[in-house]
Amino acid sequence: MALEDKPRRAAEAASDNEHCPVALTARLIGDPYILLILRDLANGTLRFGSLSDSVSVNPRTLTARLRRMEQDGLVVRHMFAEIPPRVEYTLTDKGRALLPVVEALRAYGDAWLVAPV
C-alpha cells in the first residue's frame, strides 16, 4: 500500500462508520454510565438521587449523561414545581428499544465475566 493511500482509506472508513448502524448505536450508548442509567430506568421512573446512588457516579457526570440522553431522545425529564425541586427521569420508546441490548450485555456478563457464587 502506498503511503498516500493511507489517508484516503482512513477517510473512507470514517465515512462508512457514519452510516453503519453498529457504529451509530455504539456512539449513542457507548458510555458505561449511559448503559447503567438504561439498566436502572428499565424498571420505571426514577429520581435523580436514586440514579446517582445506583450508578455510583458524581452528580456532575450524571447530569451530563442525562442531558445527553435527553437530547438523544432516550429519556424524558419531568421537573416538578416543588420545594425542594423534584426531577424524575423515564425512558422514551427509543430508550426502551435499547433494553434488549442491555439485557444481552447482562447475559454475556453472567456467562463470561461474573464468577460463579
C-alpha positions in Angstrom: 0.0 0.0 0.0 1.3 3.4 -1.0 1.8 5.9 1.8 -0.6 8.3 0.1 -3.3 5.7 0.1 -3.5 5.6 4.0 -5.3 8.9 4.5 -7.8 8.1 1.7 -8.6 4.7 3.3 -9.0 6.2 6.7 -11.4 8.8 5.3 -13.4 6.1 3.5 -13.6 4.0 6.8 -14.7 7.1 8.7 -17.4 7.8 6.1 -18.6 4.1 6.3 -18.9 4.5 10.0 -21.2 7.5 9.6 -23.7 5.2 8.0 -23.0 1.9 9.9 -25.8 1.1 12.4 -23.4 -0.6 14.8 -21.1 2.4 14.9 -24.0 4.8 15.3 -25.5 2.8 18.1 -22.1 2.5 19.8 -21.8 6.3 19.7 -25.2 6.6 21.3 -24.8 4.1 24.2 -21.0 3.5 24.2 -20.5 5.3 27.5 -20.7 2.9 30.5 -22.8 5.4 32.6 -25.4 5.6 29.9 -25.7 1.8 29.9 -26.1 1.8 33.7 -28.7 4.5 33.5 -30.6 2.5 30.9 -30.4 -0.6 33.1 -31.8 1.3 36.1 -34.6 3.1 34.2 -35.7 -0.3 32.7 -37.8 -0.8 35.9 -39.5 2.6 35.6 -39.2 6.2 36.5 -36.5 7.2 39.0 -35.5 10.4 40.7 -32.1 11.9 40.2 -30.9 10.9 43.7 -31.9 7.3 43.2 -30.0 7.2 39.9 -27.0 8.8 41.5 -26.9 6.2 44.2 -27.5 3.3 41.9 -25.0 4.3 39.2 -22.4 5.4 41.7 -21.2 8.5 39.8 -20.7 12.1 40.9 -23.7 14.4 40.2 -21.9 16.5 37.6 -21.2 13.4 35.4 -24.7 12.0 35.9 -26.2 15.4 34.9 -24.1 15.5 31.8 -25.1 11.9 30.8 -28.8 12.5 31.5 -28.7 15.7 29.4 -27.1 13.9 26.5 -29.7 11.1 26.8 -32.5 13.6 26.8 -31.0 15.3 23.7 -30.7 11.9 22.0 -34.3 11.1 22.8 -33.6 8.2 25.2 -35.1 9.8 28.3 -37.7 12.3 29.3 -37.1 14.7 32.2 -40.0 15.5 34.4 -39.5 18.6 36.7 -42.0 19.3 39.4 -42.5 22.8 40.8 -41.9 21.8 44.4 -39.5 22.9 47.1 -37.1 21.1 47.2 -37.2 20.6 43.4 -38.1 17.1 42.3 -36.8 15.8 39.0 -37.6 12.3 37.6 -36.4 10.5 34.5 -38.3 8.0 32.4 -37.2 6.1 29.3 -38.8 7.0 26.0 -39.8 4.4 23.4 -36.4 4.9 21.8 -34.7 4.3 25.2 -36.9 1.2 25.9 -35.9 -0.1 22.4 -32.3 -0.4 23.7 -33.3 -2.6 26.7 -32.7 -5.9 24.7 -29.1 -4.6 24.1 -28.7 -4.0 27.9 -30.1 -7.5 28.6 -27.7 -9.0 26.1 -24.8 -7.4 27.9 -26.2 -8.7 31.2 -26.4 -12.2 29.8 -22.9 -12.0 28.4 -21.5 -10.8 31.7 -23.3 -13.6 33.6 -22.0 -16.2 31.2 -18.4 -15.0 30.8 -17.4 -12.4 33.3 -19.1 -13.0 36.7 -17.5 -15.6 38.9 -19.9 -18.3 40.0 -21.1 -18.0 43.6 
